[in-house]
Amino acid sequence: MAEAILKFNLSDPDDRVEFERTSKSLDMALSLWEFGYNTKKGFERELESDEKTTDREFELLDKVYQKFWDILNEHNINIDSIVQ
């Protein structure tokens, strides 16, 4: 069985930042998952319910979310492998 232990000196400011990053990583992953999968659907529903919505607005929404996924890919972040 593989095992890992992370140890931080919370008196050291740099270690404190690393501890905060590590301890909030699941929250960050869940936030990214929520944004990536659920908010786009909500925006699409809002656009679909507004009769003034144009195709351009849907195209812009697609571009924003494509950029989001591109940024995650550039940093080798696979949300599905983190949030299960």
N, C-alpha and C positions, 0 to 999 in steps of 0.2 A: 504494500500500500504506500503510495506516494504521500508525502506530507510537506506542508509549508507553514512556516511561522514568520509573521511579519512583526518587526519590533521597531518601535519609534521612541525617540527621546522627546517627550512633549514639552520639555523646557527649551528645546532648540527650535527657533522659529521656522527654519526650513523643514525640519522633521514634522513640526506641527502641521504645516501646509500639506505635506505628503500624507499624513494621517487623515486629514480632512478629505483629501482627494480619494483616498482608499475607502474611507468609511461611507462616503456619499456616492460611490460608483454605481451601486444598484439603483439608487434614486435617479441618477443621471441617465442610466440605461432605460429605466422605465419611462422617464420623461421623453427621451428620444423616440422610444417605441410608440408612445401615445401620440406624439406629434406626427411621426412618420406614417402611422396607419390610420389613426382615427380623426385627426383634425381635418385632413384633406376631404374625407367623406362628409364631414359636417359642413365645410365650406361649399362643396359641390351641391349639397342639398339646399343650402341657402341660395346659391346662384340659380338653381333649377326652379325655386319657388318665386323668384323675382322675374316678372315678365319683361323687364327692361334689360336683362342680362344679355350680353353679346357673346359670340364665339370667342372674341378676343380675350374676354375675362377668363374663360375656361382655359385658353391657351396660356395665359399668364400664370394661372394657378398651376398648371402642369409644369411650366418652366421653373417656378419657385421650388416645387417639390422635387423635380429632377436635379436641381442644383443641390438641394439638401442631401439627396442620396449620393450625388457625385462627391460631395465633401466627405461624407462618411466613408465612401470607398477609397478616397485619397488617403485617408488615415487608417485604412484597414479595420474599420469598425463594421462588424456584422451584428446588427441588433438581434437578429433571430438566434444567434449562437450565445448571446448573453442573457436574453430574457426567454425563459422556457416555461 
